[in-house]
Each structure stands twice: as C-alpha cells, then as structure tokens.
C-alpha cells in the first residue's frame, strides 16, 4: 500500500477522519482519487487500532510489574506510550498487520479477491469440488467425506456408502427418466453426484431420514409435498454466502429423479436447455445460464465429473454386469 500521501497525516487526531470523509466525497467522480481516500482512511484506522492493541497489552502486563522499580515510573510510561504510538504508525505504514488492506478490499466497489470468513466452505464441500475438478481420486475423497461425517456433520439415514453404490442406485431410474427428454443418464448422475457429494450429503429431514433430494431442488409455494431445511451455499455478485433454504423431500430415489425431469419440463426458464440435451456440454451451460445454480463454475464442475476416468469405468462396469 502506498503511504506517500499519509506522511503528513497525524494518525491519532480523530479530526482527520472528517477531512478524509470530505476527500472521499469530493473524489466521488474520480475512481483513483476515491481509492486513495479509502486507503488513507483505512490506514489511519489500522494505526488507531494498533495503538489500542498495544495499550491493552501494556495494561495487562501491569499485574506483573514491580511498583518500586525505576522502570515503572510515570516518565518511563510516558516514553513507552510515545514508542507505542510511533510503532503503530510504522506497522500501519508498512502494512504489517494487513488490516488496512482488508478494509480496502471490503469497502472498495471492486471486491474481487475478498472472501468473508462467514462464507468459508466446509471440508465436505471442498472435497466435492476436488472430486469434480479431478484433484482427488473418488476413493480418497469418499474417505475424507466419511471422516467429516464422523466429526459431527448431519448425515441422513440411508445415505450411500461409496460412489459405486450411488451410481448403482440411480442408474435404472435415471435411464428411464432421461429417455423422456432424450438426455444421457450419465449427465443426470454426474449432476446429482456434484449436488450431494456422491450421495454422502443428501439433505436430511427433521427426523434424520433422507429427503432423497438428489438435485437440491428448492421448494417454493407451488410445491405441495414435504420439505427439508438446510444451510446452503449461494453465490451473490460472485461471492459465496450461506443461507437457510427449504428443499423438496421425496420418498425414494426414483421419485426424486422423476421430479427433476418434471421440474425442467414445467419450468419455462429451462426450455432452452432442453433443446440441447443431445449435446451434454451445451445442455449444462444452458442449465447454468437459466439459473439452476448460482455457482459460476457449476456447469464446468459437472463436465469434470463426466470426464473422470473412474466415473466412466464405473458406468461401464454396471452395464457389463447387466444394470441397464
């Protein structure tokens, strides 16, 4: 962070905050000037915060001080305070704490690269992304998800043991349902795998049983069936945020798959995607563009699952065993 403009500022004069505010207002039409004013204000705040932090540390250390020591006289404390003020200026000027940079990132209109702590993803969600992107073998990622379940995450009754059992449970129903719209059933399975972490994180009902919602379809006012509530990760203006949402609940895998097809067919926004079912990549892109998911990489993640060698081998193995 450039601090040349701050050299003449008194970081401990709160009156400067008003002048900084005026600078920001005057530079409203000049993006560069506005950014400079924001940096100046953020750095001054960091300096004040740092001084308060050092003062609190000194205060906490008083219980260990020897009252009769010449190093605890009022003059010594006066110079200590001056030292701390100078130290806070230097730390802020060099960006040692990084607080000013975070303030600029949070308040700047250009919020690229800023990720609030409240939206950090869980281990299970990260593992699902690793599987989709090909960064982790299916077996390794499944083991990691199982460990996360044992550490306290809610796992519905009837969840799947591994990717193979997940694909086996879906294949017959997916093939039958996919024929209604002319879609390759593997595309549906890959999408469900991404949505549920290969069946390990199907949304649970209030009683702990599985909702069988394999595609994470939300329940709105038009939905007449059961619902299950869950904290979900949505993307707003490119940033992930956690929200509570209601999702449809079913009695079986087959019911979930059939409702997925009906959901697409009855919703006007997905008609363009249904025209492209013969080209899976275009279908997935159209599905994302229609707003099926807010994740900007949603379609690409499903494509990555489809391209996984292990995924293809599992499907081939099922067909050879007669699961067709």
Secondary structure as GFF3:
##gff-version 3
##sequence-region A 1 324
A	DSSP	three_ten_helix	4	6	.	.	.	ID=ss1
A	DSSP	alpha_helix	15	26	.	.	.	ID=ss2
A	DSSP	alpha_helix	31	61	.	.	.	ID=ss3
A	DSSP	three_ten_helix	62	64	.	.	.	ID=ss4
A	DSSP	three_ten_helix	70	72	.	.	.	ID=ss5
A	DSSP	alpha_helix	74	94	.	.	.	ID=ss6
A	DSSP	alpha_helix	99	107	.	.	.	ID=ss7
A	DSSP	three_ten_helix	117	119	.	.	.	ID=ss8
A	DSSP	alpha_helix	123	133	.	.	.	ID=ss9
A	DSSP	alpha_helix	138	150	.	.	.	ID=ss10
A	DSSP	alpha_helix	163	178	.	.	.	ID=ss11
A	DSSP	alpha_helix	185	196	.	.	.	ID=ss12
A	DSSP	beta_strand	227	236	.	.	.	ID=ss13
A	DSSP	beta_strand	239	248	.	.	.	ID=ss14
A	DSSP	alpha_helix	253	266	.	.	.	ID=ss15
A	DSSP	three_ten_helix	268	270	.	.	.	ID=ss16
A	DSSP	alpha_helix	271	274	.	.	.	ID=ss17
A	DSSP	alpha_helix	280	289	.	.	.	ID=ss18
A	DSSP	alpha_helix	298	307	.	.	.	ID=ss19
A	DSSP	alpha_helix	309	320	.	.	.	ID=ss20
###
